[in-house]
Amino acid sequence: MSQTAPVPNNNSGFRVMSIIGIVLGFVALLFVPIIVGPVGAVLGFVAYAKGDRLGLWAGIWCIAATIIGMVLGYLVVSNM
C-alpha cells in the first residue's frame, strides 16, 4: 500500500503578505496614512491575486484605514 505525501500549500507566503497588509492598515490610522495605507493595500491585493482570499479584505481595510487616518490627521491639525 503506497501513501502519497501531502502537497505543500504555497499560499503561506501570500498569507503573510495579507497579514502585513492588515497590520499596515492599523499603522495607517495613526502614522503617515498617505504612504503606509496604499502599501498595505497593494500587498493585500497582490496576495488576493495569488490566491489568498484574506488579501481582498486586507486591501479594502487599508483603503478605509487610509481615508480614516487622513480624516483623523486633519481633525488633529485643525484643532491645534
C-alpha positions as CSV (number, residue, x, y, z in Angstrom):
1,M,0.0,0.0,0.0
2,S,1.6,3.2,-1.2
3,Q,0.8,6.5,0.5
4,T,1.4,9.8,-1.2
5,A,2.8,12.8,0.7
6,P,0.5,15.7,1.1
7,V,1.1,18.5,-1.3
8,P,2.5,21.6,0.5
9,N,0.4,24.7,0.4
10,N,2.3,27.5,-1.4
11,N,-0.2,30.2,-0.2
12,S,1.6,30.6,3.1
13,G,3.9,33.4,1.7
14,F,0.9,35.2,0.4
15,R,-1.0,34.8,3.7
16,V,2.0,36.6,5.3
17,M,1.5,39.4,2.7
18,S,-2.1,39.7,3.7
19,I,-1.3,39.9,7.4
20,I,1.3,42.5,6.8
21,G,-1.2,44.5,4.8
22,I,-3.7,44.3,7.7
23,V,-1.1,45.5,10.2
24,L,-0.1,48.4,7.9
25,G,-3.8,49.3,7.8
26,F,-3.7,49.7,11.6
27,V,-0.5,51.7,11.4
28,A,-2.0,53.9,8.7
29,L,-4.7,55.0,11.2
30,L,-2.1,57.0,13.2
31,F,1.1,57.3,11.2
32,V,1.6,58.6,7.7
33,P,-1.6,57.2,6.2
34,I,-0.9,58.5,2.7
35,I,2.1,56.3,2.4
36,V,1.5,53.3,4.7
37,G,-2.1,52.7,3.7
38,P,-1.5,52.3,-0.1
39,V,1.5,50.0,0.5
40,G,-0.7,47.7,2.7
41,A,-3.5,47.8,0.0
42,V,-1.0,46.8,-2.7
43,L,0.3,43.9,-0.6
44,G,-3.3,42.8,0.1
45,F,-4.4,42.9,-3.5
46,V,-1.3,41.1,-4.7
47,A,-1.9,38.4,-2.2
48,Y,-5.5,38.1,-3.3
49,A,-4.4,37.9,-6.9
50,K,-2.1,35.0,-6.0
51,G,-5.0,33.1,-4.3
52,D,-5.2,34.3,-0.7
53,R,-8.8,35.3,0.0
54,L,-7.8,37.3,3.1
55,G,-5.9,39.6,0.7
56,L,-9.1,41.2,-0.6
57,W,-10.2,42.2,2.9
58,A,-6.7,43.4,3.7
59,G,-6.8,45.7,0.6
60,I,-10.2,47.0,1.4
61,W,-9.3,47.6,5.0
62,C,-6.1,49.5,4.0
63,I,-8.1,51.8,1.7
64,A,-10.6,52.5,4.5
65,A,-7.8,53.0,7.1
66,T,-6.0,55.4,4.8
67,I,-9.2,57.6,4.5
68,I,-9.9,57.4,8.2
69,G,-6.3,58.2,9.1
70,M,-6.3,61.2,6.8
71,V,-9.5,62.5,8.3
72,L,-8.1,62.0,11.8
73,G,-4.9,63.8,10.9
74,Y,-6.9,66.7,9.5
75,L,-9.0,66.9,12.7
76,V,-5.9,66.9,14.9
77,V,-4.1,69.6,12.8
78,S,-7.2,71.8,12.5
79,N,-7.8,71.7,16.3
80,M,-4.2,72.8,17.2
